[in-house]
Amino acid sequence: MGLGPKHCMSEEDRERQALLDVVMNSGVRGLSRTELERLHDLLEHKDYGADRKAQRSKKRLLKKISAAIYDYDEKFGNSFKTS
């Protein structure tokens, strides 16, 4: 009796998957700026090195997320963190 892949997922993997589900259903505009930043960070740290197609998809999605963050800042004002 084997456990499915979701049982082996880390908390970050589950969070990344949940955010990706929103993107698949609503596009990047379905996420708040904070969620966009979090998904960007999670994707940057995820290694798809063995799967070239997944790596290309990751790069394309990161570009879309960056553009959505830029558009959000243009619309609602720049919210870059100053620390």
C-alpha positions as CSV (number, residue, x, y, z in Angstrom):
1,M,0.0,0.0,0.0
2,G,1.9,3.1,-1.2
3,L,1.3,6.7,-0.4
4,G,0.6,9.1,-3.2
5,P,3.1,11.9,-4.1
6,K,1.1,14.5,-2.1
7,H,2.0,12.7,1.2
8,C,5.7,13.2,0.5
9,M,5.4,16.9,-0.3
10,S,7.0,19.5,1.9
11,E,5.1,22.5,3.2
12,E,6.8,24.7,0.6
13,D,5.9,22.2,-2.2
14,R,2.2,22.3,-1.1
15,E,2.2,26.1,-0.9
16,R,3.9,26.3,-4.4
17,Q,1.3,23.9,-5.8
18,A,-1.6,25.8,-4.3
19,L,-0.4,29.1,-5.8
20,L,0.3,27.4,-9.2
21,D,-3.3,26.0,-9.1
22,V,-4.6,29.6,-8.8
23,V,-2.4,30.7,-11.7
24,M,-3.6,27.8,-13.8
25,N,-7.3,28.7,-13.1
26,S,-7.1,32.5,-13.0
27,G,-3.7,33.5,-14.4
28,V,-1.1,35.5,-12.5
29,R,-3.7,38.3,-12.1
30,G,-5.5,36.0,-9.7
31,L,-2.8,36.4,-7.1
32,S,-2.1,39.4,-4.8
33,R,1.3,41.1,-4.9
34,T,2.4,39.2,-1.8
35,E,1.4,35.9,-3.3
36,L,3.2,36.8,-6.5
37,E,6.4,37.5,-4.6
38,R,6.0,34.3,-2.6
39,L,5.4,32.2,-5.7
40,H,8.4,33.8,-7.4
41,D,10.6,32.9,-4.5
42,L,9.3,29.4,-4.3
43,L,9.8,28.8,-8.0
44,E,13.3,30.3,-8.0
45,H,14.4,27.8,-5.3
46,K,12.8,24.8,-7.0
47,D,15.2,22.8,-9.1
48,Y,13.8,21.3,-12.3
49,G,17.3,20.6,-13.7
50,A,16.6,17.1,-14.9
51,D,13.4,18.2,-16.8
52,R,14.3,20.7,-19.6
53,K,10.6,21.3,-20.5
54,A,9.8,22.1,-16.8
55,Q,12.8,24.4,-16.6
56,R,11.7,26.3,-19.6
57,S,8.1,26.6,-18.2
58,K,9.6,27.8,-14.9
59,K,11.5,30.6,-16.7
60,R,8.5,31.7,-18.7
61,L,6.3,31.8,-15.6
62,L,8.9,33.7,-13.6
63,K,8.9,36.4,-16.4
64,K,5.1,36.6,-16.3
65,I,5.2,36.9,-12.5
66,S,7.8,39.7,-12.7
67,A,5.7,41.5,-15.3
68,A,2.6,41.2,-13.1
69,I,4.5,42.5,-10.0
70,Y,5.7,45.5,-12.2
71,D,2.2,46.1,-13.4
72,Y,0.9,46.0,-9.9
73,D,3.5,48.5,-8.7
74,E,2.6,50.8,-11.7
75,K,-1.1,50.6,-10.9
76,F,-1.0,50.8,-7.1
77,G,2.4,52.5,-6.4
78,N,5.8,51.2,-5.8
79,S,6.0,49.0,-2.8
80,F,9.6,47.9,-2.9
81,K,10.9,46.9,0.5
82,T,13.4,49.2,2.1
83,S,15.3,47.4,4.8
